[in-house]
């Protein structure tokens, strides 16, 4: 045992002793190496830990292109469902989206990420079910997502799930959903989790487009203009806004802050203006 080891090191050592899966052991060893004292008396310990980690990693099946699962983001946002086995992830995915995952009473039926898409008032949200084995090759998808649905049956499961989220350093915002929660409520909570707004654009004299432009909360007219095309920003003259503006069709500038479901009509300078 290295001298002057930190609490984090001893905690990781405890986690290694309790680890049951390969991925849990790898994570615990990585934590021990990260928190191991770097003085001379700990050199042998550090070398031994690195050797154990290297041997363990050799047993991980290789994916094409490395030890990661890559799922390109499709649509406007990507959210992952995390939950312990038999928490109802596959059932939730099938109810929320167009996906048809295998649903079974047998634990660990899902062995690879399953994908579906929500159409929320024109906004396309990609939903990914992560297997309950919580392998690093799959959890990197959750780490890069826009949000997490933490699905659970009882409080003890939620506590275990929160530990897993912390272990993998998942920083995406999350919502806690208990199994059998109303699907409409989950759809609304999923949208609110993202911190986005829907903006409808229109051309002068024409009705607004049906497909919304999706922006982050706090976005202004300038952000919308850039998202549409750089020329709308570079040659911006003024915009009219319908929705939460002072009055319908209010004339605004680039810095005007937009609200959810606003309609924006951007006017640009003509060649004669230059």
Backbone as a ProteinNet text record, in pm:
[ID]
protein_1_A
[PRIMARY]
XXXXXXXXXXXXXXXXXXXXXXXXXXXXXXXXXXXXXXXXXXXXXXXXXXXXXXXXXXXXXXXXXXXXXXXXXXXXXXXXXXXXXXXXXXXXXXXXXXXXXXXXXXXXXXXXXXXXXXXXXXXXXXXXXXXXXXXXXXXXXXXXXXXXXXXXXXXXXXXXXXXXXXXXXXXXXXXXXXXXXXXXXXXXXXXXXXXXXXXXXXXXXXXXXXXXXXXXXXXXXXXXXXXXXXXXXXXXXXXXXXXXXXXXXXXXXXXXXXXXXXXXXXXXXXXXXX
[TERTIARY]
85	0	88.2	74	159.3	135.8	242.4	231	162.9	93.7	29.3	-72.3	-134.2	-236.7	-359.3	-430.2	-547.3	-672.5	-775.7	-904.9	-955.6	-935.6	-982.4	-917.2	-787	-715.9	-776.9	-796.6	-852.8	-995.8	-1069.5	-1205.9	-1204	-1112.1	-1099.6	-1055.7	-971	-925.3	-1043	-1131.3	-1251.6	-1341.1	-1352.9	-1436.1	-1379.1	-1246.5	-1182.8	-1213.9	-1210.5	-1238.6	-1383	-1473.4	-1615.6	-1653.9	-1565.9	-1597.4	-1628.9	-1733.7	-1774.4	-1751.8	-1767.5	-1750.4	-1612.6	-1573.5	-1444.7	-1438.2	-1546.5	-1546.2	-1535.1	-1598.7	-1588.5	-1445.7	-1379.8	-1240.5	-1147.9	-1171.4	-1089.8	-1105.2	-1228.4	-1252.6	-1185	-1196.8	-1136.5	-984.6	-924.4	-778.9	-734.1	-809.6	-775.8	-781	-879.7	-890.8	-775	-733.9	-621.7	-492.7	-473.7	-353.7	-355.5	-472.9	-484.6	-456.6	-500.6	-489.3	-371.4	-295.5	-181	-72.6	-13.2	95.7	208.4	273	377.1	518.8	533.2	667.2	733.9	863.3	944.7	895.7	850.7	807.7	682.2	614.5	492.3	515.3	639.4	668.4	631.9	667.6	637.3	486.9	415.8	269.9	209.1	254.9	203.3	231.5	352.3	389.5	302	274.9	191.9	48.6	-4	-139.6	-150.1	-50.3	-49.6	-41.6	35.5	48.3	-84.8	-152.8	-283.4	-384.9	-381.2	-474.6	-450.1	-323.4	-288.8	-336.5	-316.7	-359.3	-511.2	-579.6	-725.6	-781.4	-720.8	-768.5	-749	-650.2	-626.7	-741.4	-819.8	-931.9	-1059.2	-1056.2	-1174.2	-1184	-1298.1	-1314.6	-1295	-1221.3	-1194.2	-1306.9	-1345	-1441.9	-1363.5	-1425.7	-1359.6	-1328.1	-1200.7	-1160.9	-1129.2	-1128.8	-1091.6	-1198.9	-1173.1	-1262.2	-1372	-1441.9	-1552.6	-1667	-1784.7	-1900.8	-1935.4	-1942.3	-1973.3	-2113.4	-2198.4	-2333.2	-2350.4	-2346.8	-2361.2	-2492.1	-2484.8	-2606.3	-2691.8	-2816.3	-2910.9	-3024.9	-3068.7	-3174.3	-3117.2	-3194.2	-3156.3	-3086.2	-3101.3	-3038.1	-3032	-2947.2	-2929.4	-2940.4	-3026.5	-3046.1	-3030	-2964.4	-2943.9	-3029.1	-3081.9	-3154.9	-3059.4	-3041.4	-2959.7	-3047.2	-3021.4	-3096.5	-3038.5	-3061.8	-3016.3	-3098.7	-3053.4	-3127.6	-3269.1	-3363.9	-3505.4	-3570.1	-3512.6	-3571	-3677	-3685.3	-3786.8	-3735.1	-3604.1	-3545.9	-3599.2	-3600.5	-3646.8	-3794.2	-3873.2	-4016	-4034.7	-3958.5	-3968.1	-3926.1	-3816.6	-3769.6	-3876.4	-3941.3	-4043.5	-4166.6	-4199.6	-4316.1	-4287.4	-4163.8	-4127.6	-4102	-4049.6	-3999.5	-4055.7	-3996	-4033.7	-3951.1	-3866.8	-3777.3	-3853.1	-3798.5	-3858.2	-3752.3	-3703.8	-3602.1	-3661.4	-3575.5	-3621.2	-3654.4	-3776.8	-3820.8	-3839.1	-3772.9	-3776	-3766.3	-3813.3	-3800.3	-3663.3	-3584.4	-3449.3	-3354.5	-3279.1	-3186.3	-3082.5	-3040.4	-2934.8	-2967.3	-3094.2	-3133.5	-3068.7	-3061.9	-3000.7	-2849	-2782.3	-2636.3	-2564	-2639.3	-2580.8	-2677.7	-2629.2	-2719.3	-2833	-2953.5	-3071.2	-3113.1	-3154.4	-3177.1	-3318.4	-3376.9	-3506.5	-3511.1	-3619.8	-3631.4	-3768.5	-3767.4	-3890.9	-3912.6	-4036.2	-4072.1	-4152.4	-4086.9	-4153.1	-4187.7	-4309.1	-4356.1	-4258.4	-4211.2	-4119.7	-3972.9	-3941.2	-3802.4	-3768.4	-3659	-3616.9	-3515.7	-3553	-3465.7	-3428.3	-3300.9	-3251.7	-3242.2	-3305.2	-3304.3	-3225.5	-3129.1	-3043.8	-3051.8	-3085.9	-3086.2	-2947.2	-2884.8	-2751.9	-2766	-2696.5	-2706	-2669.2	-2731.4	-2709.5	-2577.2	-2496.7	-2362.2	-2269.1	-2309.5	-2235.2	-2087.5	-2062.6	-1925.1	-1878.6	-1748.8	-1692.6	-1717.4	-1716.2	-1736.2	-1873.5	-1967.7	-2102	-2124.1	-2063.2	-2086.8	-2028.8	-1933.3	-1880.9	-1990.2	-2092	-2205	-2281.8	-2304.9	-2375	-2294.3	-2162.1	-2075.6	-2084.9	-2111.6	-2117.8	-2258.2	-2357.2	-2496.1	-2535.8	-2654	-2706.9	-2784.9	-2818	-2894.5	-2910.7	-2947.5	-2963	-3100.1	-3167.6	-3287.1	-3242.7	-3247.3	-3210.5	-3337.7	-3354	-3477.5	-3460.5	-3557.8	-3545.1	-3681.7	-3678.5	-3799.5	-3814	-3703.8	-3706.2	-3584.4	-3588.6	-3486.8	-3346.6	-3332	-3199.5	-3137.6	-3221.8	-3172.5	-3124.3	-3198.9	-3160.4	-3026.4	-3006.9	-2880.8	-2764	-2783	-2678.8	-2650.9	-2756.9	-2743.4	-2667.5	-2693.4	-2623.8	-2475	-2439.7	-2298.6	-2231.1	-2302.9	-2248.5	-2227.5	-2324.8	-2313.2	-2192.9	-2171.4	-2057.2	-1925.8	-1923.1	-1800.9	-1753.4	-1848.1	-1812.5	-1803.4	-1813.6	-1798.8	-1889.5	-2013.7	-2110.8	-2161.1	-2133.6	-2166.5	-2297.6	-2356.2	-2480.8	-2591.5	-2682.4	-2794.4	-2880.9	-2945.4	-3024.8	-3159.3	-3252.4	-3380.9	-3400.7	-3462.9	-3489.2	-3633.7	-3650.1	-3783.3	-3811	-3919.6	-3957.6	-4040.5	-4017.5	-4088.1	-4239.9	-4303.8	-4449.5	-4497.2	-4403.8	-4443.7	-4515.7	-4614.5	-4691.5	-4599.2	-4619.5	-4532	-4535.5	-4652.8	-4662.5	-4577.9	-4577.5	-4496	-4348.2	-4308.7	-4168.1	-4125.7	-4213.4	-4181.6	-4157.4	-4244.7	-4229.8	-4101.6	-4076.3	-3956.7	-3829.8	-3835.8	-3720.5	-3688.2	-3790	-3769.4	-3716.4	-3775.7	-3731.6	-3588.5	-3548.4	-3412.5	-3306.8	-3337.3	-3238.4	-3199.5	-3288.8	-3256.2	-3253	-3347.7	-3354.5	-3485.7	-3492.6	-3615.5	-3643.9	-3772.3	-3815.8	-3849.4	-3788.9	-3814.1	-3867.6	-3971.4	-4025.7	-3985.7	-3936.1	-3892.8	-3994.7	-3997.9	-4087.3	-4026.2	-4066.7	-4027.8	-4137.3	-4102.4	-4202.6	-4319.2	-4440.1	-4558.3	-4595.6	-4523.6	-4551.4	-4574.7	-4643.2	-4665.2	-4535.4	-4534.5	-4414.6	-4386.9	-4260.6	-4220.6	-4275.8	-4311	-4365.3	-4256.3	-4138.7	-4028.6	-3957.1	-3944.9	-3880.3	-3728.4	-3672.1	-3528	-3502.6	-3410.3	-3386.4	-3258.5	-3272.1	-3159.6	-3152.8	-3039.2	-3024.9	-3097.5	-3149.3	-3213.5	-3115.4	-3166	-3079.5	-3034.9	-3068.9	-3029.3	-3100.1	-3033.6	-3093.2	-3114.7	-3164.6	-3191.9	-3064.3	-2952.1	-2824.1	-2789	-2815.2	-2788.4	-2875.8	-3001.7	-3092.8	-3046.7	-3003.4	-2957	-2836	-2739.9	-2619.9	-2655.5	-2751.6	-2790.8	-2857.2	-2932.9	-3000.5	-2901	-2819	-2715.7	-2634.4	-2504.5	-2418.2	-2460.3	-2521.4	-2564.3	-2674.5	-2758.5	-2864.6	-2805	-2687.8	-2619.3	-2534.3	-2457.2	-2366.3	-2440.6	-2557.4	-2631.8	-2763.1	-2765	-2885.3	-2925.4	-3055.5	-3109.2	-3195.8	-3296.2	-3379.5	-3459.9	-3530.5	-3616.7	-3749.5	-3851.4	-3981.2	-4007.6	-4064.3	-4087.3	-4232.7	-4289.8	-4424	-4410.6	-4482.5	-4475.7	-4478.5	-4363.3	-4356.1	-4306.4	-4303.5	-4261.3	-4368.6	-4335.7	-4429.4	-4558.4	-4546.1	-4664.2	-4630.5	-4729.7	-4704.7	-4625.1	-4521.2	-4441.1	-4346.1	-4312.8	-4221.4	-4088	-4039	-3909.4	-3798.8	-3703.2	-3595.5	-3460.4	-3353.9	-3218.8	-3157.9	-3028.9	-2959.6	-2955.6	-2953.8	-2938.6	-3070.2	-3180.5	-3309.9	-3314.2	-3343.3	-3347.8	-3478.1	-3466	-3582.1	-3639.3	-3768.2	-3836.6	-3890.9	-3923.1	-3975	-4101.1	-4103.2	-4214.8	-4233	-4132.5	-4136.1	-4129.7	-4186.1	-4173.3	-4088	-3988.8	-3893	-3891.2	-3897.4	-3889.3	-3767.9	-3664.1	-3539.7	-3534.8	-3503.2	-3487.9	-3340	-3292.5	-3151.7	-3138.6	-3020.7	-2993.9	-2987.3	-3040.9	-3032.5	-2903.9	-2867.3	-2743.3	-2742.9	-2859.9	-2868.5	-2838.1	-2838.1	-2812	-2663.9	-2579.2	-2435	-2375
-120	0	124.4	215.8	334	426.4	492	587.3	714.5	780.7	909.2	901.2	785.5	773.1	854.6	903.5	987.8	904.1	972	906	848.8	923.9	879.6	747.3	732.9	609	490.3	506.9	397.8	365	467.8	446.7	363.4	396.4	321	177.4	160	25.9	-58.2	4.1	-64.8	-104.1	-12.1	-38.6	-155.1	-164.1	-274.6	-407.6	-407.6	-530	-575.4	-479.5	-512.4	-534.7	-496.3	-502	-644.4	-655.7	-786	-797.1	-686.9	-690.6	-638.7	-673.5	-627.9	-476.3	-414.6	-269	-200.4	-256.7	-199.8	-209.7	-321.9	-339.8	-241.9	-224.1	-130	11.2	49	184.3	204.4	105.2	116.4	125.3	45.1	49.2	183.8	236	368	475.7	464.4	560.3	545.5	421.7	398.6	454.8	436.7	490	642.4	699.1	845.1	907.3	840.5	898.4	844.1	751.7	693.3	799	804.7	900.3	880.7	987.9	980.1	983.7	961.7	962.1	825.4	816.9	699.6	571.8	582.1	462.5	398.2	470.2	416.7	368.6	375.6	341.5	197	103.9	-37.6	-62.5	1.2	-11.1	41.6	157.4	218.6	130.7	74.9	-13	-137.9	-192.5	-312	-283.5	-168	-129.4	-113.3	-48.7	-28.4	-160.9	-253.8	-385.7	-460.8	-455	-520.4	-459.9	-326.8	-258.6	-298.5	-303.6	-339.7	-481.2	-574.5	-712.9	-722.4	-646.8	-649.9	-590.9	-483.6	-418.8	-507	-596.6	-686.5	-784.8	-805.4	-899.9	-836.3	-703.2	-633	-654.3	-703.3	-722.1	-590.3	-595.4	-474.6	-446.1	-320.6	-276	-220.2	-215.6	-154.3	-10	25.6	163.4	190.8	86.6	110.8	68.7	89.6	46.1	148.1	189.4	281.3	245.5	283.8	271	411.2	427.2	557.8	555.6	642.4	655.9	801	828.7	967.2	1028.2	1152.7	1221.4	1251.6	1209.9	1238.3	1321.3	1418.7	1506	1625.1	1678.1	1801.6	1779.4	1660.6	1633.4	1483.4	1443.9	1301.8	1280.7	1188.7	1158.2	1007.8	969.4	827.9	785.8	664.1	605.2	513.7	539.8	454.5	393.6	269	202.9	66.1	13.7	-121.1	-220.9	-345.3	-445.9	-461.9	-485.7	-501.7	-373.4	-259.8	-132.1	-80.9	-144.9	-104.7	-14.2	-15.6	72.8	42.4	-85.9	-123.4	-90.1	-112.1	-78.6	71.2	150	295.6	341.1	284.7	321.8	293.8	178.2	142.2	232	277.6	364.9	508.5	551.8	689.2	707.6	602.6	617.5	511.4	510	412.6	284.9	271.3	156.3	31.3	-85.6	-213.9	-301.4	-260.4	-340.2	-470	-569	-695.1	-673	-706.9	-689.5	-827.3	-849.5	-981.4	-970.1	-1073.7	-1079.1	-1133.1	-1173.2	-1224.6	-1107	-1105	-993.7	-978.4	-856.5	-822.1	-867.6	-854.1	-889	-795.4	-666.4	-568.1	-576	-607.3	-622.9	-515.2	-434.7	-324.1	-206.3	-84.4	31.6	17.8	47.4	46.8	191.6	221.2	361	383.7	495.7	537.9	689.7	744.2	889.6	939.1	1046	1114.8	1231.9	1249.7	1371	1457.1	1557.1	1643.5	1776.4	1788.1	1909.7	1955.5	1858.6	1891.1	1881.3	1868.4	1853.7	1704.6	1665.9	1526.5	1501.7	1415.1	1383.2	1235.6	1208.7	1070.8	1013.8	898.8	833.7	703.2	684	564.8	489.8	363.7	278	218.1	242.2	189.2	58	-49.4	-177.1	-163.5	-243.9	-236.3	-296.1	-345.7	-392.5	-274.3	-155.5	-30.7	-42.9	-102.3	-114	19.9	44.7	171.1	190.4	79.2	89.2	145.7	136.5	191.1	321.8	331.5	448.7	576.4	563.5	685.2	756.4	681.3	742.5	832.8	783	862.4	986	970.2	1083	1196.8	1162.5	1264.7	1309.5	1261.1	1294.3	1430.8	1476.7	1605.4	1592.3	1468.6	1450.1	1303.2	1277.4	1140.4	1122.3	1012.2	969.4	858.4	884	784.1	711	588.5	512.4	413.2	409.7	321.9	271.7	164.2	109.3	155.3	147.9	186.4	271.2	334	430.9	371.7	247.6	185.1	173	148.7	140.8	277.5	380.6	515.9	553.5	517	547.4	477.4	351.4	276.5	338.8	380.6	442.5	574.8	652.2	779.4	757.9	649	615.5	582.5	510	472.4	596.6	687	812	892.4	895.5	968.1	900.4	768.3	694.2	722.7	728.7	751.1	899.8	983.9	1128.9	1183.8	1141.9	1190.1	1326.3	1429	1567	1616.5	1538.7	1582.8	1597.3	1693	1708.1	1582.4	1553.2	1430.5	1453.9	1364	1362.9	1223.6	1217.1	1089.6	1049.6	935.1	888.6	752.1	743.3	614.3	537	407.9	322	342	335.9	350.9	495.5	591.2	732	756	842.5	873.4	914.7	854.2	879.1	1025.1	1087.7	1229.2	1316	1281.4	1354.9	1338	1215.5	1189.3	1266.7	1272.5	1348.2	1495.6	1552.7	1693.2	1714.1	1623.8	1635.3	1620.2	1533.2	1511.8	1639.5	1704.7	1830.1	1937.8	1951.2	2053.3	2029.4	1902.7	1867.3	1928.2	1936.4	1978.5	2125.6	2208.8	2350.9	2415.7	2377.8	2430.4	2505	2575.7	2643.2	2614	2617.8	2597.6	2733.4	2763	2889.4	2859.1	2928.2	2910.2	3029.8	3002.4	3109.5	3127.9	3247.5	3274.5	3377.2	3370.3	3470.8	3576.7	3699.9	3806.9	3767.4	3785.1	3756.4	3609.8	3523.9	3380.6	3325.3	3210.4	3151.2	3096.5	3076.3	3024.9	2880.4	2844.9	2707.4	2615.2	2493.4	2398.7	2336.1	2312.6	2253.3	2363.4	2349.4	2454.4	2454	2567.8	2582.3	2563.6	2475.6	2444.7	2512.6	2594.7	2670.4	2650	2687.1	2679.3	2795.8	2773.9	2882.1	2997.4	3118.9	3236.2	3284.1	3208.8	3247.3	3375.7	3451.8	3575.2	3566	3673.4	3675.6	3649.3	3701	3678.3	3530.8	3457.3	3313.1	3242	3283.5	3223.6	3253.6	3376.5	3416.6	3334.1	3316.4	3237.3	3092.6	3039.6	2900.4	2878.1	2976.6	2965.3	2971.9	3076.4	3095.1	3217.8	3212.6	3324.2	3455.3	3449.8	3573.5	3645	3567	3629.5	3711.6	3670.8	3744.9	3857.8	3826.9	3926.7	4045	4018.4	4125.2	4158.8	4130.6	4153.8	4301.8	4325.6	4461.3	4478.4	4393.6	4390.4	4260.2	4234.5	4115.9	4153.7	4078.6	4093.1	3966.1	3984.3	3869.7	3864.4	3744.5	3718.1	3616	3636.2	3542	3616.1	3620.3	3686.5	3830.6	3882.3	4021	4116.1	4244.6	4344	4348.2	4330.2	4327.7	4244	4188.9	4103.5	4175.4	4110.4	4168.1	4276.6	4278.8	4381.1	4378.4	4495.8	4507.7	4501.5	4409.8	4390.5	4378.4	4384.8	4371.3	4235.7	4221.4	4094.2	4047.1	4141.2	4104.3	4072.6	4076.3	4047.6	3901.2	3877.3	3741.5	3671.7	3552.7	3477.5	3386.9	3356.3	3266.7	3145.9	3041.6	2919.5	2948.7	2897.2	2907.8	3047.5	3132.4	3259.9	3233.1	3324.2	3319.9	3438.8	3413.5	3517.6	3534.4	3658.6	3693.9	3785.3	3736.6	3813.2	3885.8	4012.9	4095.1	4127.6	4117.9	4147.3	4266	4324.7	4440	4396.5	4479.6	4452.6	4512.3	4475.3	4525.6	4677.4	4736.6	4882.3	4952.5	4874.3	4932.8	4954.7	4890.9	4900	5021.2
0	0	0	-96.6	-102.3	15.7	58.3	167.4	119.9	211.3	182	68.1	51.7	-52.2	-12.7	-113	-88.6	-63.9	-17.1	3.3	-128.5	-238.1	-369.4	-409.5	-374.6	-408.2	-333.4	-202.4	-122.5	-165.9	-206.1	-254.1	-382	-473.1	-598	-570.4	-469.6	-431.7	-382	-305.4	-257.9	-375.3	-471.4	-589	-669.2	-676.3	-748.6	-680.2	-548.3	-472.8	-492.7	-511.2	-528.2	-674.1	-766.5	-909.5	-954.6	-1035	-1087.2	-1237.7	-1307.6	-1452.5	-1492.3	-1613.2	-1665.9	-1671	-1715.2	-1728.5	-1593.3	-1491.8	-1357.1	-1305	-1333.5	-1291	-1362.8	-1492	-1569.4	-1515	-1489.5	-1439	-1303.5	-1213.2	-1080.3	-1089.4	-1176.5	-1193.8	-1249.4	-1344.2	-1400	-1291.9	-1202.7	-1092.8	-994.9	-967	-876.1	-933.5	-1064	-1129.6	-1127.3	-1152.8	-1156.4	-1020.2	-913	-778.8	-698.5	-757.7	-687	-664.7	-544.7	-519.3	-620.4	-657.4	-759.9	-701.7	-569.4	-510.8	-529.9	-501	-531.2	-464	-339.2	-266.4	-325.8	-414.1	-475.3	-618.1	-666.9	-806.4	-839.4	-750.6	-777	-781.2	-688.4	-685.8	-816	-861.1	-983	-1104	-1108.9	-1219.8	-1221.7	-1104.4	-1094	-1139.2	-1100.5	-1140.8	-1292.2	-1351.6	-1496.9	-1571.1	-1515.6	-1577.3	-1573.5	-1459.2	-1445.7	-1542.4	-1555.1	-1644.6	-1789.2	-1829.3	-1966.9	-1999.8	-1906.6	-1928.8	-1939.8	-1855.4	-1856.1	-1985.1	-2032.4	-2155.2	-2277.7	-2272.8	-2385.5	-2403.9	-2298.1	-2305.6	-2360.8	-2382.4	-2434.2	-2584.2	-2634.8	-2779.4	-2853.3	-2961.2	-3038.6	-3135.7	-3143.9	-3243.6	-3361.3	-3476	-3591.1	-3559.5	-3574.4	-3549	-3403.9	-3314.5	-3175.1	-3076.9	-2948.7	-2842.3	-2814.7	-2913.9	-2892.8	-2986.9	-2948.5	-3035.6	-3084.5	-3214.6	-3271.7	-3331.4	-3282.8	-3337.8	-3380	-3509.8	-3556.3	-3507.5	-3465.7	-3422.8	-3544.8	-3538.8	-3645.8	-3588.8	-3664.7	-3616	-3542.1	-3449.2	-3380.1	-3246.8	-3187.5	-3057.6	-3035	-2940.2	-2908.9	-2757.5	-2716.8	-2574.8	-2553.4	-2443.7	-2411.8	-2292.3	-2299.5	-2187.3	-2112.1	-1983.5	-1897.8	-1789.1	-1756.5	-1650.6	-1623.4	-1503.3	-1471.8	-1551.9	-1556.5	-1632.4	-1577.1	-1666.7	-1632.5	-1579.7	-1614.2	-1569.8	-1667.4	-1785.2	-1882.8	-1992.9	-2018.1	-2120.2	-2259.8	-2295.8	-2429.9	-2449.4	-2346	-2352.9	-2371.1	-2296.5	-2308.6	-2447.5	-2499	-2632.8	-2737.7	-2727.4	-2826.3	-2817	-2695.6	-2678.1	-2721.5	-2700.3	-2735	-2883.7	-2948.7	-3085.3	-3179.3	-3298.9	-3401	-3390.9	-3288.7	-3275.4	-3231.4	-3267.5	-3230.5	-3162.5	-3045.4	-2976.8	-2922.6	-2899.1	-2841.5	-2694.6	-2655.5	-2516.7	-2454.1	-2340.6	-2278.5	-2126.9	-2057.8	-1911.9	-1871.3	-1971.2	-1945.1	-1924.3	-1814.6	-1789	-1900.2	-1923.3	-2019.3	-2162.4	-2199.9	-2336.7	-2437.9	-2404.6	-2495.1	-2483.9	-2595.8	-2595.1	-2675.1	-2747.9	-2824.1	-2819.5	-2841.4	-2838.6	-2939.7	-2896.2	-2983.7	-3007.1	-3130.5	-3169.5	-3222.2	-3182.7	-3233.7	-3241.1	-3293	-3307.9	-3263.6	-3184.1	-3145.3	-3240.6	-3285.4	-3359.3	-3262.9	-3204.6	-3107	-3173.3	-3221.6	-3288	-3396.5	-3474.8	-3584.2	-3548.4	-3420.5	-3375.8	-3371.9	-3436.6	-3439.4	-3327.1	-3232.3	-3119.5	-3127	-3142.6	-3149.2	-3006.9	-2985	-2853.9	-2864.4	-2774.9	-2778.5	-2645.8	-2652.7	-2533.2	-2516.2	-2400.6	-2372.2	-2294.1	-2335.9	-2263.5	-2115.6	-2032.2	-1887.2	-1841.5	-1935.7	-1900.7	-1874.9	-1923.8	-1901.1	-1940.9	-2056.3	-2105.4	-2162.3	-2149	-2198	-2346.7	-2422.3	-2566.6	-2601.4	-2508	-2529.3	-2452.9	-2336.5	-2251.5	-2310	-2404.1	-2466.6	-2546.5	-2589.9	-2661	-2565	-2443.9	-2342.4	-2304.3	-2299.6	-2263.3	-2365	-2490.1	-2594	-2629.6	-2555.5	-2587.7	-2532.6	-2573.2	-2524.8	-2394.6	-2356.4	-2233.9	-2199.1	-2074.2	-2023.7	-1958.7	-1993.6	-1920.9	-1826.6	-1696.7	-1595.9	-1554.5	-1602.6	-1581.5	-1466	-1376.2	-1259.7	-1213	-1133.6	-1072.3	-928.1	-854.1	-713	-678.8	-563.3	-523.9	-523	-477.8	-471.4	-610.4	-711.7	-849.5	-896.5	-861.2	-900.3	-838	-712.6	-644.9	-713.3	-752.9	-822.8	-959.1	-1025.7	-1157.1	-1148.6	-1046.5	-1028.4	-1004.6	-936.7	-916	-1049.2	-1133.5	-1264.7	-1350.8	-1349.9	-1425.9	-1378.1	-1247.5	-1191.2	-1228.5	-1225.6	-1257.9	-1399.4	-1491	-1630.4	-1664.8	-1563.6	-1580	-1690.8	-1687.2	-1785.5	-1740.2	-1819.8	-1782.4	-1841.6	-1931.7	-1995.9	-1891.8	-1909.9	-1815.9	-1816.8	-1705.7	-1698.7	-1629.9	-1658.3	-1588.6	-1530.2	-1414	-1347.2	-1377.1	-1440.4	-1479.3	-1416.5	-1339.3	-1281.7	-1383.3	-1387.2	-1482.6	-1473.7	-1589.1	-1602.5	-1589.3	-1592.1	-1598.5	-1731.1	-1732.1	-1853	-1967.7	-2084.8	-2199.8	-2244.2	-2240.7	-2279.2	-2187.1	-2058.9	-1961.5	-1992.3	-2027.8	-2059.5	-2183.9	-2284.6	-2406.2	-2373.3	-2291.3	-2252.9	-2172.5	-2076.9	-1993.8	-2077.2	-2177.8	-2265.9	-2342.7	-2394.6	-2466.9	-2373.5	-2256.7	-2161.2	-2113.8	-2106.7	-2065.2	-2156.4	-2283.5	-2382.6	-2372.9	-2321.2	-2314.4	-2451.9	-2536.2	-2672.7	-2695.4	-2807	-2847.2	-2994.1	-3030.2	-3168.1	-3228.8	-3341.6	-3411.2	-3550.9	-3590.4	-3724.9	-3811	-3929.2	-4019	-4131.2	-4186.7	-4299.4	-4393.1	-4517.1	-4615.3	-4621.6	-4656.3	-4665.8	-4757.4	-4707.8	-4787.9	-4797.3	-4726.9	-4732.3	-4591.4	-4581.7	-4448.6	-4390.1	-4260	-4192.7	-4233.8	-4233.3	-4262.6	-4153.5	-4191.5	-4093.8	-4007.7	-4067.2	-3990	-3913	-3781.9	-3702.6	-3713.2	-3684.4	-3668.2	-3518.9	-3483	-3341.7	-3294	-3190.1	-3135	-2984.2	-2925.3	-2780.2	-2714.4	-2594.6	-2520.3	-2505	-2518.9	-2511.4	-2648	-2753.6	-2889.4	-2931.9	-3019.1	-3069.8	-3220.3	-3278.1	-3422.1	-3501.4	-3452.7	-3520	-3527.9	-3420.2	-3419.8	-3522.8	-3530.7	-3628	-3769.9	-3793.7	-3926.4	-3969.3	-3878.7	-3909.6	-3938.8	-3864	-3881.5	-4016.8	-4062.7	-4191.7	-4307.1	-4307.6	-4411	-4374.1	-4397.4	-4359	-4423	-4542.6	-4609.4	-4531.1	-4463.8	-4383.6	-4269.5	-4224.1	-4116.9	-4175.2	-4278.9	-4337.3	-4398.2	-4458.9	-4526.7	-4454.1	-4325.5	-4244.4	-4245.3	-4263.2	-4258.8	-4133.7	-4120.7	-3999.9	-4001	-3892.7	-3886.1	-3823.1	-3856.6	-3790.9	-3710.4	-3592.3	-3503.2	-3457.5	-3463.6	-3410.5	-3297.5	-3189.6	-3078.3	-2947.1	-2879.6	-2749.9	-2762.5	-2883.7	-2904.9	-2851.6	-2844.4	-2790.5	-2870.6	-3001.4	-3087.4	-3210.8	-3280.1	-3396.2	-3505.1	-3553.9	-3661	-3614.9	-3486.6	-3433.7	-3508.1	-3545.9	-3613.6	-3508.5	-3529.8	-3432.2	-3503	-3423	-3475.5	-3444	-3473.8	-3455.4	-3310.5	-3216.8	-3075.9	-3004.6	-3076.6	-3014	-2970.4	-2842.1	-2787.2	-2825.5	-2880	-2926.2	-2817.5	-2830.5	-2736.7	-2812.1	-2737.9	-2798.5	-2879.6	-3002.8	-3096.7	-3156.1	-3145.9	-3218.6	-3368.5	-3446.4	-3592.1	-3634.1	-3719	-3757.8	-3909.6	-3951.5	-4093.9	-4110.7	-4176.2	-4189.8	-4323.9	-4317.7	-4438.5	-4456.5	-4580.6	-4606.9	-4701.9	-4701.7	-4787.2	-4933.3	-5021.2	-5164.1	-5218.7	-5340.4	-5400.1	-5409	-5429.8	-5442.1	-5310.9	-5199.6	-5068.3	-5043.3	-5126.2	-5101.3	-5171.1
[MASK]
++++++++++++++++++++++++++++++++++++++++++++++++++++++++++++++++++++++++++++++++++++++++++++++++++++++++++++++++++++++++++++++++++++++++++++++++++++++++++++++++++++++++++++++++++++++++++++++++++++++++++++++++++++++++++++++++++++++++++++++++++++++++++++++++++++++++++++++++++

